[in-house]
Amino acid sequence: MILDTDRELLLHRLKQPEGDEELEYALDRLRKNFYQLWKPIREYQNEPEVLAEWEEAPRHSLERAKALMFEEGLRVLDAAMYG
C-alpha cells in the first residue's frame, strides 16, 4: 500500500522525470520486468490527464483496467525506489 504522500511524490516525479536517474533506472527495470505495468505509466507520463479518464471509466472497461495496472505499477515503483 502506498501512502498518499508517497503516491503524490511519485506522480510528481513521473510528470517531471528530467535528470531523475533513480526514477529512470526504476522505470527501465519496470519496463524490462513488468512491461504491462510500465505501459500505463509511460502513457501517463506523456498525457497525465488520462489517469482521471481511466479512473472514471466503467468497471469492466479497458480504461479501468489501465487504471488498475497503473496503480500496481506505482506500487512496484514505490517498492523499487523507497523500499
PDB file as gemmi writes it, atoms N, CA and C in Angstrom:
CRYST1    1.000    1.000    1.000  90.00  90.00  90.00 P 1                      
ATOM      1  N   MET A   1       0.841  -1.188   0.000  1.00  0.00           N  
ATOM      2  CA  MET A   1       0.000   0.000   0.000  1.00  0.00           C  
ATOM      3  C   MET A   1       0.881   1.245   0.000  1.00  0.00           C  
ATOM      4  N   ILE A   2       0.565   2.160  -0.866  1.00  0.00           N  
ATOM      5  CA  ILE A   2       1.323   3.412  -0.957  1.00  0.00           C  
ATOM      6  C   ILE A   2       0.612   4.482  -0.136  1.00  0.00           C  
ATOM      7  N   LEU A   3       1.360   5.160   0.711  1.00  0.00           N  
ATOM      8  CA  LEU A   3       0.799   6.292   1.438  1.00  0.00           C  
ATOM      9  C   LEU A   3       0.487   7.404   0.450  1.00  0.00           C  
ATOM     10  N   ASP A   4      -0.499   8.216   0.764  1.00  0.00           N  
ATOM     11  CA  ASP A   4      -0.888   9.297  -0.147  1.00  0.00           C  
ATOM     12  C   ASP A   4       0.276  10.233  -0.460  1.00  0.00           C  
ATOM     13  N   THR A   5       1.106  10.516   0.544  1.00  0.00           N  
ATOM     14  CA  THR A   5       2.237  11.422   0.304  1.00  0.00           C  
ATOM     15  C   THR A   5       3.243  10.791  -0.641  1.00  0.00           C  
ATOM     16  N   ASP A   6       3.502   9.485  -0.488  1.00  0.00           N  
ATOM     17  CA  ASP A   6       4.414   8.797  -1.403  1.00  0.00           C  
ATOM     18  C   ASP A   6       3.837   8.753  -2.813  1.00  0.00           C  
ATOM     19  N   ARG A   7       2.532   8.518  -2.909  1.00  0.00           N  
ATOM     20  CA  ARG A   7       1.881   8.466  -4.216  1.00  0.00           C  
ATOM     21  C   ARG A   7       1.989   9.817  -4.920  1.00  0.00           C  
ATOM     22  N   GLU A   8       1.722  10.885  -4.194  1.00  0.00           N  
ATOM     23  CA  GLU A   8       1.809  12.224  -4.779  1.00  0.00           C  
ATOM     24  C   GLU A   8       3.239  12.547  -5.204  1.00  0.00           C  
ATOM     25  N   LEU A   9       4.215  12.133  -4.404  1.00  0.00           N  
ATOM     26  CA  LEU A   9       5.612  12.357  -4.772  1.00  0.00           C  
ATOM     27  C   LEU A   9       5.965  11.590  -6.040  1.00  0.00           C  
ATOM     28  N   LEU A  10       5.531  10.340  -6.130  1.00  0.00           N  
ATOM     29  CA  LEU A  10       5.780   9.554  -7.341  1.00  0.00           C  
ATOM     30  C   LEU A  10       5.116  10.179  -8.557  1.00  0.00           C  
ATOM     31  N   LEU A  11       3.875  10.607  -8.421  1.00  0.00           N  
ATOM     32  CA  LEU A  11       3.175  11.240  -9.546  1.00  0.00           C  
ATOM     33  C   LEU A  11       3.902  12.505  -9.991  1.00  0.00           C  
ATOM     34  N   HIS A  12       4.371  13.278  -9.028  1.00  0.00           N  
ATOM     35  CA  HIS A  12       5.120  14.494  -9.343  1.00  0.00           C  
ATOM     36  C   HIS A  12       6.413  14.148 -10.076  1.00  0.00           C  
ATOM     37  N   ARG A  13       7.127  13.139  -9.588  1.00  0.00           N  
ATOM     38  CA  ARG A  13       8.377  12.736 -10.227  1.00  0.00           C  
ATOM     39  C   ARG A  13       8.126  12.185 -11.630  1.00  0.00           C  
ATOM     40  N   LEU A  14       7.015  11.504 -11.832  1.00  0.00           N  
ATOM     41  CA  LEU A  14       6.692  10.979 -13.163  1.00  0.00           C  
ATOM     42  C   LEU A  14       6.381  12.095 -14.151  1.00  0.00           C  
ATOM     43  N   LYS A  15       5.788  13.181 -13.660  1.00  0.00           N  
ATOM     44  CA  LYS A  15       5.467  14.305 -14.540  1.00  0.00           C  
ATOM     45  C   LYS A  15       6.714  15.086 -14.939  1.00  0.00           C  
ATOM     46  N   GLN A  16       7.739  15.081 -14.066  1.00  0.00           N  
ATOM     47  CA  GLN A  16       8.965  15.832 -14.333  1.00  0.00           C  
ATOM     48  C   GLN A  16      10.182  14.933 -14.131  1.00  0.00           C  
ATOM     49  N   PRO A  17      10.391  13.964 -15.038  1.00  0.00           N  
ATOM     50  CA  PRO A  17      11.455  12.982 -14.830  1.00  0.00           C  
ATOM     51  C   PRO A  17      12.865  13.420 -15.254  1.00  0.00           C  
ATOM     52  N   GLU A  18      13.000  14.584 -15.865  1.00  0.00           N  
ATOM     53  CA  GLU A  18      14.290  15.016 -16.391  1.00  0.00           C  
ATOM     54  C   GLU A  18      15.342  15.040 -15.280  1.00  0.00           C  
ATOM     55  N   GLY A  19      16.441  14.314 -15.527  1.00  0.00           N  
ATOM     56  CA  GLY A  19      17.553  14.313 -14.590  1.00  0.00           C  
ATOM     57  C   GLY A  19      17.359  13.433 -13.363  1.00  0.00           C  
ATOM     58  N   ASP A  20      16.250  12.751 -13.249  1.00  0.00           N  
ATOM     59  CA  ASP A  20      15.977  11.886 -12.098  1.00  0.00           C  
ATOM     60  C   ASP A  20      16.476  10.478 -12.429  1.00  0.00           C  
ATOM     61  N   GLU A  21      17.753  10.246 -12.150  1.00  0.00           N  
ATOM     62  CA  GLU A  21      18.371   8.975 -12.513  1.00  0.00           C  
ATOM     63  C   GLU A  21      17.762   7.791 -11.767  1.00  0.00           C  
ATOM     64  N   GLU A  22      17.407   7.989 -10.524  1.00  0.00           N  
ATOM     65  CA  GLU A  22      16.789   6.918  -9.737  1.00  0.00           C  
ATOM     66  C   GLU A  22      15.463   6.487 -10.372  1.00  0.00           C  
ATOM     67  N   LEU A  23      14.670   7.454 -10.774  1.00  0.00           N  
ATOM     68  CA  LEU A  23      13.394   7.156 -11.418  1.00  0.00           C  
ATOM     69  C   LEU A  23      13.621   6.486 -12.771  1.00  0.00           C  
ATOM     70  N   GLU A  24      14.552   7.004 -13.563  1.00  0.00           N  
ATOM     71  CA  GLU A  24      14.841   6.416 -14.871  1.00  0.00           C  
ATOM     72  C   GLU A  24      15.267   4.960 -14.735  1.00  0.00           C  
ATOM     73  N   TYR A  25      16.108   4.672 -13.754  1.00  0.00           N  
ATOM     74  CA  TYR A  25      16.570   3.306 -13.538  1.00  0.00           C  
ATOM     75  C   TYR A  25      15.402   2.402 -13.131  1.00  0.00           C  
ATOM     76  N   ALA A  26      14.571   2.879 -12.208  1.00  0.00           N  
ATOM     77  CA  ALA A  26      13.418   2.088 -11.755  1.00  0.00           C  
ATOM     78  C   ALA A  26      12.429   1.860 -12.896  1.00  0.00           C  
ATOM     79  N   LEU A  27      12.201   2.871 -13.721  1.00  0.00           N  
ATOM     80  CA  LEU A  27      11.295   2.716 -14.863  1.00  0.00           C  
ATOM     81  C   LEU A  27      11.859   1.738 -15.902  1.00  0.00           C  
ATOM     82  N   ASP A  28      13.161   1.777 -16.101  1.00  0.00           N  
ATOM     83  CA  ASP A  28      13.774   0.852 -17.041  1.00  0.00           C  
ATOM     84  C   ASP A  28      13.632  -0.590 -16.551  1.00  0.00           C  
ATOM     85  N   ARG A  29      13.845  -0.810 -15.260  1.00  0.00           N  
ATOM     86  CA  ARG A  29      13.658  -2.150 -14.691  1.00  0.00           C  
ATOM     87  C   ARG A  29      12.201  -2.578 -14.785  1.00  0.00           C  
ATOM     88  N   LEU A  30      11.292  -1.648 -14.535  1.00  0.00           N  
ATOM     89  CA  LEU A  30       9.864  -1.953 -14.638  1.00  0.00           C  
ATOM     90  C   LEU A  30       9.521  -2.341 -16.079  1.00  0.00           C  
ATOM     91  N   ARG A  31      10.048  -1.602 -17.039  1.00  0.00           N  
ATOM     92  CA  ARG A  31       9.788  -1.896 -18.454  1.00  0.00           C  
ATOM     93  C   ARG A  31      10.294  -3.284 -18.836  1.00  0.00           C  
ATOM     94  N   LYS A  32      11.469  -3.631 -18.358  1.00  0.00           N  
ATOM     95  CA  LYS A  32      12.056  -4.922 -18.703  1.00  0.00           C  
ATOM     96  C   LYS A  32      11.356  -6.097 -18.014  1.00  0.00           C  
ATOM     97  N   ASN A  33      10.935  -5.896 -16.777  1.00  0.00           N  
ATOM     98  CA  ASN A  33      10.383  -6.999 -15.987  1.00  0.00           C  
ATOM     99  C   ASN A  33       8.862  -7.054 -15.938  1.00  0.00           C  
ATOM    100  N   PHE A  34       8.220  -5.906 -16.049  1.00  0.00           N  
ATOM    101  CA  PHE A  34       6.755  -5.834 -15.951  1.00  0.00           C  
ATOM    102  C   PHE A  34       6.217  -4.863 -16.996  1.00  0.00           C  
ATOM    103  N   TYR A  35       6.393  -5.216 -18.251  1.00  0.00           N  
ATOM    104  CA  TYR A  35       6.016  -4.319 -19.339  1.00  0.00           C  
ATOM    105  C   TYR A  35       4.556  -3.876 -19.238  1.00  0.00           C  
ATOM    106  N   GLN A  36       3.679  -4.798 -18.849  1.00  0.00           N  
ATOM    107  CA  GLN A  36       2.251  -4.483 -18.754  1.00  0.00           C  
ATOM    108  C   GLN A  36       1.977  -3.418 -17.683  1.00  0.00           C  
ATOM    109  N   LEU A  37       2.848  -3.296 -16.682  1.00  0.00           N  
ATOM    110  CA  LEU A  37       2.699  -2.251 -15.664  1.00  0.00           C  
ATOM    111  C   LEU A  37       3.374  -0.954 -16.101  1.00  0.00           C  
ATOM    112  N   TRP A  38       4.432  -1.075 -16.867  1.00  0.00           N  
ATOM    113  CA  TRP A  38       5.166   0.097 -17.343  1.00  0.00           C  
ATOM    114  C   TRP A  38       4.362   0.887 -18.369  1.00  0.00           C  
ATOM    115  N   LYS A  39       3.644   0.174 -19.228  1.00  0.00           N  
ATOM    116  CA  LYS A  39       2.950   0.820 -20.348  1.00  0.00           C  
ATOM    117  C   LYS A  39       1.967   1.916 -19.898  1.00  0.00           C  
ATOM    118  N   PRO A  40       1.063   1.676 -18.926  1.00  0.00           N  
ATOM    119  CA  PRO A  40       0.178   2.764 -18.498  1.00  0.00           C  
ATOM    120  C   PRO A  40       0.922   3.911 -17.813  1.00  0.00           C  
ATOM    121  N   ILE A  41       2.019   3.594 -17.136  1.00  0.00           N  
ATOM    122  CA  ILE A  41       2.804   4.663 -16.506  1.00  0.00           C  
ATOM    123  C   ILE A  41       3.418   5.549 -17.576  1.00  0.00           C  
ATOM    124  N   ARG A  42       3.924   4.940 -18.620  1.00  0.00           N  
ATOM    125  CA  ARG A  42       4.501   5.705 -19.731  1.00  0.00           C  
ATOM    126  C   ARG A  42       3.434   6.563 -20.410  1.00  0.00           C  
ATOM    127  N   GLU A  43       2.267   5.988 -20.573  1.00  0.00           N  
ATOM    128  CA  GLU A  43       1.153   6.738 -21.165  1.00  0.00           C  
ATOM    129  C   GLU A  43       0.787   7.936 -20.285  1.00  0.00           C  
ATOM    130  N   TYR A  44       0.803   7.723 -18.973  1.00  0.00           N  
ATOM    131  CA  TYR A  44       0.528   8.810 -18.022  1.00  0.00           C  
ATOM    132  C   TYR A  44       1.594   9.901 -18.128  1.00  0.00           C  
ATOM    133  N   GLN A  45       2.860   9.502 -18.278  1.00  0.00           N  
ATOM    134  CA  GLN A  45       3.932  10.488 -18.401  1.00  0.00           C  
ATOM    135  C   GLN A  45       3.726  11.377 -19.625  1.00  0.00           C  
ATOM    136  N   ASN A  46       3.241  10.789 -20.700  1.00  0.00           N  
ATOM    137  CA  ASN A  46       3.022  11.550 -21.926  1.00  0.00           C  
ATOM    138  C   ASN A  46       1.767  12.406 -21.879  1.00  0.00           C  
ATOM    139  N   GLU A  47       0.785  11.964 -21.103  1.00  0.00           N  
ATOM    140  CA  GLU A  47      -0.505  12.654 -21.056  1.00  0.00           C  
ATOM    141  C   GLU A  47      -1.154  12.428 -19.677  1.00  0.00           C  
ATOM    142  N   PRO A  48      -0.755  13.215 -18.655  1.00  0.00           N  
ATOM    143  CA  PRO A  48      -1.220  12.976 -17.279  1.00  0.00           C  
ATOM    144  C   PRO A  48      -2.740  12.990 -17.084  1.00  0.00           C  
ATOM    145  N   GLU A  49      -3.471  13.699 -17.926  1.00  0.00           N  
ATOM    146  CA  GLU A  49      -4.924  13.775 -17.736  1.00  0.00           C  
ATOM    147  C   GLU A  49      -5.649  12.461 -18.023  1.00  0.00           C  
ATOM    148  N   VAL A  50      -4.957  11.491 -18.644  1.00  0.00           N  
ATOM    149  CA  VAL A  50      -5.622  10.214 -18.931  1.00  0.00           C  
ATOM    150  C   VAL A  50      -5.960   9.450 -17.655  1.00  0.00           C  
ATOM    151  N   LEU A  51      -5.237   9.689 -16.583  1.00  0.00           N  
ATOM    152  CA  LEU A  51      -5.495   8.968 -15.337  1.00  0.00           C  
ATOM    153  C   LEU A  51      -6.922   9.216 -14.845  1.00  0.00           C  
ATOM    154  N   ALA A  52      -7.375  10.451 -14.900  1.00  0.00           N  
ATOM    155  CA  ALA A  52      -8.739  10.764 -14.474  1.00  0.00           C  
ATOM    156  C   ALA A  52      -9.763  10.042 -15.349  1.00  0.00           C  
ATOM    157  N   GLU A  53      -9.500   9.986 -16.646  1.00  0.00           N  
ATOM    158  CA  GLU A  53     -10.397   9.269 -17.564  1.00  0.00           C  
ATOM    159  C   GLU A  53     -10.432   7.785 -17.229  1.00  0.00           C  
ATOM    160  N   TRP A  54      -9.265   7.202 -16.965  1.00  0.00           N  
ATOM    161  CA  TRP A  54      -9.201   5.784 -16.634  1.00  0.00           C  
ATOM    162  C   TRP A  54      -9.966   5.477 -15.350  1.00  0.00           C  
ATOM    163  N   GLU A  55      -9.787   6.329 -14.349  1.00  0.00           N  
ATOM    164  CA  GLU A  55     -10.424   6.080 -13.047  1.00  0.00           C  
ATOM    165  C   GLU A  55     -11.937   6.252 -13.107  1.00  0.00           C  
ATOM    166  N   GLU A  56     -12.432   7.082 -14.010  1.00  0.00           N  
ATOM    167  CA  GLU A  56     -13.866   7.316 -14.131  1.00  0.00           C  
ATOM    168  C   GLU A  56     -14.553   6.354 -15.091  1.00  0.00           C  
ATOM    169  N   ALA A  57     -13.782   5.523 -15.759  1.00  0.00           N  
ATOM    170  CA  ALA A  57     -14.333   4.599 -16.758  1.00  0.00           C  
ATOM    171  C   ALA A  57     -15.181   3.512 -16.090  1.00  0.00           C  
ATOM    172  N   PRO A  58     -16.096   2.911 -16.843  1.00  0.00           N  
ATOM    173  CA  PRO A  58     -16.906   1.810 -16.304  1.00  0.00           C  
ATOM    174  C   PRO A  58     -16.028   0.661 -15.797  1.00  0.00           C  
ATOM    175  N   ARG A  59     -16.547  -0.068 -14.866  1.00  0.00           N  
ATOM    176  CA  ARG A  59     -15.801  -1.079 -14.122  1.00  0.00           C  
ATOM    177  C   ARG A  59     -15.069  -2.112 -14.990  1.00  0.00           C  
ATOM    178  N   HIS A  60     -15.655  -2.650 -15.997  1.00  0.00           N  
ATOM    179  CA  HIS A  60     -15.034  -3.715 -16.775  1.00  0.00           C  
ATOM    180  C   HIS A  60     -14.500  -3.239 -18.127  1.00  0.00           C  
ATOM    181  N   SER A  61     -14.137  -1.979 -18.199  1.00  0.00           N  
ATOM    182  CA  SER A  61     -13.633  -1.424 -19.461  1.00  0.00           C  
ATOM    183  C   SER A  61     -12.106  -1.516 -19.520  1.00  0.00           C  
ATOM    184  N   LEU A  62     -11.574  -1.357 -20.716  1.00  0.00           N  
ATOM    185  CA  LEU A  62     -10.132  -1.352 -20.905  1.00  0.00           C  
ATOM    186  C   LEU A  62      -9.487  -0.188 -20.150  1.00  0.00           C  
ATOM    187  N   GLU A  63     -10.151   0.948 -20.134  1.00  0.00           N  
ATOM    188  CA  GLU A  63      -9.609   2.119 -19.438  1.00  0.00           C  
ATOM    189  C   GLU A  63      -9.504   1.862 -17.940  1.00  0.00           C  
ATOM    190  N   ARG A  64     -10.506   1.205 -17.379  1.00  0.00           N  
ATOM    191  CA  ARG A  64     -10.464   0.886 -15.944  1.00  0.00           C  
ATOM    192  C   ARG A  64      -9.339  -0.108 -15.660  1.00  0.00           C  
ATOM    193  N   ALA A  65      -9.120  -1.049 -16.564  1.00  0.00           N  
ATOM    194  CA  ALA A  65      -8.008  -1.998 -16.414  1.00  0.00           C  
ATOM    195  C   ALA A  65      -6.670  -1.254 -16.424  1.00  0.00           C  
ATOM    196  N   LYS A  66      -6.565  -0.231 -17.264  1.00  0.00           N  
ATOM    197  CA  LYS A  66      -5.344   0.572 -17.297  1.00  0.00           C  
ATOM    198  C   LYS A  66      -5.127   1.282 -15.964  1.00  0.00           C  
ATOM    199  N   ALA A  67      -6.200   1.782 -15.371  1.00  0.00           N  
ATOM    200  CA  ALA A  67      -6.091   2.449 -14.072  1.00  0.00           C  
ATOM    201  C   ALA A  67      -5.569   1.476 -13.014  1.00  0.00           C  
ATOM    202  N   LEU A  68      -6.062   0.249 -13.040  1.00  0.00           N  
ATOM    203  CA  LEU A  68      -5.605  -0.754 -12.078  1.00  0.00           C  
ATOM    204  C   LEU A  68      -4.142  -1.132 -12.320  1.00  0.00           C  
ATOM    205  N   MET A  69      -3.762  -1.274 -13.582  1.00  0.00           N  
ATOM    206  CA  MET A  69      -2.370  -1.585 -13.910  1.00  0.00           C  
ATOM    207  C   MET A  69      -1.452  -0.413 -13.536  1.00  0.00           C  
ATOM    208  N   PHE A  70      -1.941   0.797 -13.707  1.00  0.00           N  
ATOM    209  CA  PHE A  70      -1.178   1.989 -13.332  1.00  0.00           C  
ATOM    210  C   PHE A  70      -0.901   1.983 -11.829  1.00  0.00           C  
ATOM    211  N   GLU A  71      -1.938   1.696 -11.039  1.00  0.00           N  
ATOM    212  CA  GLU A  71      -1.774   1.668  -9.578  1.00  0.00           C  
ATOM    213  C   GLU A  71      -0.809   0.570  -9.150  1.00  0.00           C  
ATOM    214  N   GLU A  72      -0.895  -0.595  -9.790  1.00  0.00           N  
ATOM    215  CA  GLU A  72       0.034  -1.686  -9.477  1.00  0.00           C  
ATOM    216  C   GLU A  72       1.458  -1.286  -9.866  1.00  0.00           C  
ATOM    217  N   GLY A  73       1.612  -0.624 -10.988  1.00  0.00           N  
ATOM    218  CA  GLY A  73       2.917  -0.127 -11.404  1.00  0.00           C  
ATOM    219  C   GLY A  73       3.488   0.870 -10.413  1.00  0.00           C  
ATOM    220  N   LEU A  74       2.646   1.735  -9.870  1.00  0.00           N  
ATOM    221  CA  LEU A  74       3.103   2.681  -8.842  1.00  0.00           C  
ATOM    222  C   LEU A  74       3.584   1.944  -7.601  1.00  0.00           C  
ATOM    223  N   ARG A  75       2.885   0.874  -7.221  1.00  0.00           N  
ATOM    224  CA  ARG A  75       3.310   0.097  -6.054  1.00  0.00           C  
ATOM    225  C   ARG A  75       4.684  -0.531  -6.294  1.00  0.00           C  
ATOM    226  N   VAL A  76       4.901  -1.041  -7.496  1.00  0.00           N  
ATOM    227  CA  VAL A  76       6.199  -1.638  -7.818  1.00  0.00           C  
ATOM    228  C   VAL A  76       7.292  -0.560  -7.812  1.00  0.00           C  
ATOM    229  N   LEU A  77       7.012   0.592  -8.403  1.00  0.00           N  
ATOM    230  CA  LEU A  77       7.989   1.691  -8.383  1.00  0.00           C  
ATOM    231  C   LEU A  77       8.272   2.144  -6.963  1.00  0.00           C  
ATOM    232  N   ASP A  78       7.240   2.244  -6.157  1.00  0.00           N  
ATOM    233  CA  ASP A  78       7.408   2.649  -4.760  1.00  0.00           C  
ATOM    234  C   ASP A  78       8.345   1.683  -4.039  1.00  0.00           C  
ATOM    235  N   ALA A  79       8.127   0.392  -4.231  1.00  0.00           N  
ATOM    236  CA  ALA A  79       8.974  -0.611  -3.587  1.00  0.00           C  
ATOM    237  C   ALA A  79      10.418  -0.537  -4.112  1.00  0.00           C  
ATOM    238  N   ALA A  80      10.565  -0.295  -5.412  1.00  0.00           N  
ATOM    239  CA  ALA A  80      11.896  -0.239  -6.004  1.00  0.00           C  
ATOM    240  C   ALA A  80      12.668   0.996  -5.557  1.00  0.00           C  
ATOM    241  N   MET A  81      11.965   2.097  -5.371  1.00  0.00           N  
ATOM    242  CA  MET A  81      12.640   3.357  -5.072  1.00  0.00           C  
ATOM    243  C   MET A  81      12.747   3.648  -3.584  1.00  0.00           C  
ATOM    244  N   TYR A  82      11.760   3.257  -2.820  1.00  0.00           N  
ATOM    245  CA  TYR A  82      11.730   3.636  -1.408  1.00  0.00           C  
ATOM    246  C   TYR A  82      11.823   2.445  -0.462  1.00  0.00           C  
ATOM    247  N   GLY A  83      11.818   1.243  -1.047  1.00  0.00           N  
ATOM    248  CA  GLY A  83      11.954   0.018  -0.252  1.00  0.00           C  
ATOM    249  C   GLY A  83      10.806  -0.194   0.602  1.00  0.00           C  
TER     250      GLY A  83                                                      
END                                                                             
